[in-house]
Amino acid sequence: MASPATATSASAEALLGALAARPGATAAELAAAAGVGRSTAGKLLTTLAVQGRVQRQPGGLKDGRRAADRWTLPTPAPTQNPGAPTAGPPASPAGQPPIGSGRLRPGALRDLVLACLAERQGQALSPTAIAKTLDRSAGAVANALRVLAGQGAVVQTQAKPRRYTITPASGDQTDVQR
């Protein structure tokens, strides 16, 4: 099944045209201007936002009620002089995504947990403490610790509250079998 933006490209283009003429409009306002249904407009705008063709500005709460989201076209990125050096964010080590940057590849959380424990050798840390350090879910970190304990990479030093430390043999090792 085709996505809504490709299945009704005429409707999507009509919405984009209406949005160009009315930046900051709600989905209902854009639907009326483009001549499409409100439900269709909402679905198309969501799909266009995923594609990066429009931007959603959440409406928030007004007088205890949810306000309508506002939609705009994305602002074009400023062009740089091709000879000028680019000043972007520093690359993360070993190709790892930065801490707290969204979804990780399979097994990457275990690597992050091992690295966190390796930095704090000799300290027994709880899953919550590690999760706060990594800006990750405590439940996900607890699951990763359970797997690492089963593999022998970490040792549970205390049952309640659960605390873990890295095993001395795996202090320098970060690629445990998955």
C-alpha positions in Angstrom: 0.0 0.0 0.0 1.4 3.4 -0.9 1.9 6.1 1.7 -0.7 8.9 1.8 1.6 11.5 0.4 2.3 9.4 -2.7 -1.2 8.1 -3.1 -2.7 11.5 -3.2 0.1 13.7 -4.5 -2.3 16.2 -5.9 -3.7 16.7 -2.4 -0.2 16.9 -0.9 0.8 19.5 -3.5 -2.4 21.5 -2.8 -1.6 21.4 1.0 2.0 22.5 0.3 0.7 25.4 -1.8 -1.7 26.4 0.9 1.0 26.2 3.5 3.3 28.4 1.4 0.6 31.0 1.3 -0.4 30.6 5.0 2.7 29.7 7.2 1.7 28.9 10.7 -1.8 27.6 9.8 -3.6 24.7 11.5 -4.4 21.5 9.7 -8.1 22.6 9.5 -7.2 25.9 8.0 -4.9 24.3 5.5 -7.6 21.7 4.6 -10.1 24.4 3.9 -7.6 26.4 1.8 -6.5 23.3 -0.2 -9.9 21.9 -0.7 -9.2 18.6 1.0 -10.8 16.9 4.0 -9.6 17.7 7.5 -8.7 14.0 8.1 -6.8 13.8 4.8 -5.0 17.0 5.6 -3.9 15.8 9.0 -2.6 12.5 7.7 -0.8 14.1 4.8 0.8 16.7 7.0 2.0 14.0 9.4 3.5 12.1 6.5 5.1 15.2 5.0 6.6 16.0 8.4 8.2 12.6 8.5 9.6 13.2 5.1 11.0 16.6 6.2 8.8 18.6 3.8 6.9 20.4 6.5 7.5 21.2 10.2 5.0 20.8 13.0 4.9 23.3 15.9 2.9 21.8 18.8 0.0 23.9 20.0 0.4 23.1 23.6 -2.3 23.8 26.2 -4.6 26.8 26.3 -7.0 27.1 29.2 -6.6 23.5 30.0 -7.4 22.3 26.5 -5.1 21.1 23.8 -4.5 23.8 21.1 -4.2 22.9 17.4 -0.7 22.3 16.0 0.6 24.9 13.6 2.4 23.9 10.4 5.2 25.6 8.4 7.5 24.9 5.6 11.1 24.1 6.7 13.6 27.0 6.4 16.3 26.2 3.9 19.7 25.5 5.3 22.1 28.5 4.9 24.6 27.9 2.1 28.2 27.9 3.1 31.2 28.9 1.1 32.6 25.6 -0.3 36.1 26.6 0.8 35.1 27.4 4.4 35.7 24.8 7.0 32.6 23.3 8.4 32.0 23.6 12.1 29.7 20.7 13.0 29.3 18.7 16.1 32.3 16.5 17.0 32.0 13.0 15.8 31.4 10.4 18.5 34.1 7.9 19.2 34.1 4.6 17.4 31.1 5.5 15.3 28.8 5.3 18.3 25.8 7.6 18.4 26.0 10.2 21.1 24.6 9.3 24.5 20.8 9.9 24.6 20.6 10.5 20.8 17.7 8.1 20.1 17.5 4.6 19.0 20.7 2.4 19.2 21.8 -0.4 17.1 21.3 -3.9 18.6 23.8 -4.5 21.4 25.0 -0.9 21.6 23.4 -0.3 25.0 25.4 -3.2 26.4 28.5 -1.5 25.1 27.5 1.8 26.6 26.8 0.1 30.0 30.1 -1.7 29.9 31.9 1.5 29.1 30.1 3.3 32.0 31.1 0.6 34.5 34.7 0.5 33.1 35.0 4.2 33.8 33.9 3.6 37.4 35.9 0.4 38.2 35.5 -0.7 41.8 32.1 1.1 42.2 28.9 -0.9 42.5 26.3 0.9 40.5 22.5 0.4 40.3 20.7 0.2 36.9 19.1 3.6 37.7 22.4 5.3 38.3 23.8 3.9 35.1 20.6 4.9 33.2 20.9 8.5 34.4 24.5 8.7 33.4 23.7 7.4 29.9 20.4 9.2 29.6 18.6 5.9 28.8 15.7 3.9 30.2 16.4 2.3 33.6 14.5 -0.8 32.5 16.6 -1.2 29.3 19.8 -0.7 31.3 18.6 -3.3 33.8 17.9 -5.8 31.0 21.3 -5.1 29.5 23.0 -5.7 32.9 21.1 -9.0 33.3 22.4 -10.1 29.9 26.0 -8.9 30.7 25.8 -10.7 34.1 24.8 -13.9 32.3 27.8 -13.5 29.9 30.2 -12.9 32.8 31.1 -9.4 31.8 29.6 -7.8 35.0 28.9 -9.2 38.5 25.8 -8.4 40.6 27.3 -7.4 43.9 24.1 -6.8 45.8 20.6 -8.2 45.3 18.4 -5.5 46.9 18.9 -2.9 45.6 20.6 -4.4 42.6 24.1 -3.2 42.1 26.6 -4.3 39.5 30.3 -3.9 38.9 32.5 -4.8 36.0 34.5 -8.0 36.3 38.2 -7.4 36.5 38.9 -9.5 33.4 36.5 -7.4 31.2 37.6 -4.0 32.4 39.3 -3.2 29.1 37.1 -5.3 27.0 34.0 -3.7 25.5 33.0 -6.2 22.8 31.4 -9.0 24.7 29.7 -11.8 22.7 26.2 -10.8 21.8 
